[in-house]
Amino acid sequence: FRTIYSQHLYETNERVFRLLENVGIKDESRRFLILAEATERFDAGDALSFVKCPSLVIGAEDDRVLSVDASYDTAARLVVIPYIYNDYGHAVYDEAPDYKDRLLCFLTEN
């Protein structure tokens, strides 16, 4: 949880996260880390040049799983301007209050 959420959210909810780790979420977290490590060896960057549809790249400045550089790199390859959240981690989709609205706006406009 410390890796995917912002430091503020983690510290605010640390007791809850520790309880969740003890009720089976630990296995889920372990599987997530395995997948995250696998992405380090996987590079679909060259294939992004074939994407011709409107694309939205959302990233987070404090992303400790993929890093914000991955968002900037993806956006550059797609030739779009990324939206980068400050003060959020990899799970920006859970933390940023306007995330779903931003996504819905993109989907309804394109």
N, C-alpha and C positions, 0 to 999 in steps of 0.2 A: 504494500500500500504506500509505503514511503517513496517508492520509485515512481508511481504513476500519479499521485496527487501532489498538489502544491504543498510546500512546507507548512504554510498557515493552516490549510485544511487538515493535514495530517496531525499537526500538533493539537489542534482544536478537538479532534476526534480520536486521539491516540488510544484511549481506553476501549472505545468501541472496536477499533481495528484489531487490537490485541485479542479481544473476545472473539471476533470473527475468525481470527487465525486458529483458534482452538476448537472451532466447530466445523472443520472441513474445508474452509476457504484456503487453508494452507496448501492443499493439493492443487487447487485451482490456480493459486499464485505461482506455484512451482511450474505448472504447465505453461502459464503465460510467460514466465521467464525463459523457458525452453524455446518457445516460439519467437520471443524477442531476440534471443541469441541467434536463432536461425536466420533472421532477417539480415544479420550482419554479413552473411555469406550469399545472400540473394540480392541481385541487382537487376531490376527491370528498367533502369534508367533509359537505356537505348530504345526500348519499346515505346516510351512516352512520346517520341516524335511522331508516332503513327496516330495519336489521339487528335481528332479533329473537332470534337464536340466541345461546347462550353465546359469549362472545368473550374472547380473551386478548390483552393488549397487553404486549409485552416491549420495553423500551428500554434505552438505555445512556447514562449521564451524560456520557460523553465522545464521543458520536456527532457527528462533524464532517461527516457527509454530510446527514442529515436534522435533526439536533439533538434533544436530549431533549425540547424543547418540543413537537415533533411527536408524540411518544409520549403526553405528557400531554394534548394536544389531542384526539388520537384516542380515548384512554380516556374523556375527559370527554364526548365526543359519543356514545360507546357506553354510557355510564353504567356503567363498570367501573373497578376499581382496577388501575392498571398495576403491573407488576413492573419496577422500574428497577435495573439493575446499576450499581454504582460501579466505577470504574477500568477500564472496557472501552469500546471504540469501536463503530463501526457494525457491525463483524463480530463482535459479541458471541456469535453462534451458533458461531463457531470458537474463541472464547477461554474463555468461561465453562464450567467443568467440569460444572456441573449443568444447563446449558441444555437438553440433549436430555431429561434426566429430568423437568425442569419441564414441558416441552412434552408429553411422553408422559403424565404425570400429568393434565394438563388434558384431553387427548384421551380418556383412559380413564374419567375422571370425568364427562364430559359427553356 
